[in-house]
Every structure is written in C-alpha cells, then in structure tokens.
C-alpha cells in the first residue's frame, strides 16, 4: 500500500509490550530512495528522547487507527545506542545501531545503489532480546575500520521532512515544489514525490518517480528532474484523497514515455 508521508507522520509505534512513541520523520537513502529509519519521539516515558527504528522491525500497521506494530520491546528501545537525530547519522552510528538490534546491513545487498529493501531483511534479524553490543567484542577494530572507510556514507541519509517544500526544476525551468511523498509500506521505497505546480501556472499536483530525478541540491533546496515543463503541465493530475491505482500509474508512465517496471524487480 502506498501511503502519503504527511499521513504517516504522527503514527504511533507500538512495541510488543507497550507504546514506544510517535513517528516524527523518516530517513531515506537518496541513492536508492528507500526509507532506512523511522525517527520516533518516545514522549514522557523516555524524556522525549528521539530514537531510530529500522523498518526491518516493523511488523505491520493497524487496520484502524494510525498505529505501527514492531517486533521490539520497550526495554530494547530504552537501552538502544544514543543517536543525535538532529545531525547527520554516520555509518559508525548506523553499525552500532544495527548491530545492537541484530539487523543486517542494508548496504551489503545487491541491486539498486547496492542496497536492498527492508522487507527483504525482516526475517533475517534476531527478533528476541537485544543482542550484546558487538563493539565490546574482539572484532571492534574491524568494524571501526569498516565505518571509517565509508566516512561519507551518512551524506546519503536524508530527512523526508527536509525535502518538503524543495523547489522542483524541469530541464527548462521551475515547475513547482515538493509537497509530499508516497511511500510503499511493504518495501519502504519512496515511490513518488508529489509536486504542487500551483506556484508556476496555478495548476494541479503531479507525481514524479525518483528514477526521473537528475539531481537533488541539498544546499540550494532544489530537485531537478529529467522532464520538460510542458510534459509536467499536461501530466495526469494526482488527487491525494483518492488511492493511487495501477491504471493511473500506467497512464503517468505512458505520458512521460517511460516503462512501468515493478518496483521489487528493480532492486
């Protein structure tokens, strides 16, 4: 199921033994456009500490109400490594976090940008108790070297919230701004960005797939797409109140002269 980012924010995350907190943001990998972490505000029970939760630990969502269920316990979350979510998350911090929970490293997969979807890894991690911190074991030096060799890896983890309102440019001029994202709850892939074109020609909202994005300039807060303005102007409109169906997806891809390929087949 595709879910709007703005709808996901505010979802409550449950542990197996109680509430963890509320979803405040998502970190995605800007090479593969796949969500790697949920940023959860734990509220009063952990003094509003913000924690990272991998989608690998998400066991599903409630059919009624805005709730995600996880395979974690509150004790695991309480004892998890501290990470400052207001600064870039380094690969070293990622290793410590993933090792604590026993999660596989997503960047060791194959396919798109060398990564794999969280849903493919869900059954591979230790779902029981928190594992002993491997950084206290003899392989600490090896893991530290591994992290140091990839010092720029954290630069590919981006806040979904931060991208909202970025200006979007076609190859021949500005076309609007990023208003939302559509996230696949099964794979945690960002399937589309929602572009509001009203600031350009009082138009409608359109969907643009990440594979059509040429560049994201984080300092300039802009997204450049491999499309022309006229094509975007004439694209099928997107209505966020109506679930996106396969027919509309096909129309969008055919409009831009692109081939619609199943998302899982691309990784």
DADA-V292254 format. One line per field, one symbol per residue. phi: phi as a letter, one per 20 degrees, with the letter a starting at -180 (. if undefined). psi: psi as a letter, one per 20 degrees, with the letter a starting at -180 (. if undefined). burial: b if it has 9 or more other C-alpha atoms within 8 Angstrom, else e. A space follows every 10 residues. Layout:
phi = ???
psi = ???
burial = ???
This chain:
phi = .ecfgffffo geddefcqee rdfdacddef edlcfdbeed efmffcllfe cecfggeeeq cffcnecdec eedffffgef gfcffecgef ffffgffffg emefeffeed oglmdcfgff dgeeefeeeg effffeefeg fffffffffc fefffeecef gfffnffdde fcqfcqcfda cddfffdmef ebdedeeffe bledecdcfg feeeaceffe lccddebegf fffefgfddf edgfdgffgf ffffgemdee dggffed
psi = ppqpghhhpi qpppaikapg aqphrppqoj gilpphqpop oibhhklkpp qppqihipia qphprnppqr jrqhhgghjq pppoiirpor hghgggghhg ikqqohijar bokjrrqhhi igjiroidrp rpoiiirhjg gghgggghil hjhiiipqpg hhhpiqqppa ikrqibqohr qppohgikqo hqqopojhig klbaqqppqh ijphqoohhi lqppqlqqgh gghjqpqpoi ippprhghgg ggghgjkqpo ppghii.
burial = ebbbbeebbb bbbbbbeebb bbbbbbbbbb eebbbbbbbb bbbeeeebeb bbbbbbbbee ebeeebbbbb bbbbebbeee eeeebeeebb bbbbbbbbbb bbbbebeebb bbebbbbbbe bbeebbeeee bebbbeeeeb eebbeebbee bebbebbbbb eebbebbbbb beebbbbbbb bbbbbebbbb bbbbbbbbbb eebbbbbbbb ebbbebeeee bbbbbbbbbe bbeebbeeee eeeeeeebbb bbbbbbeeee eeeeeeb
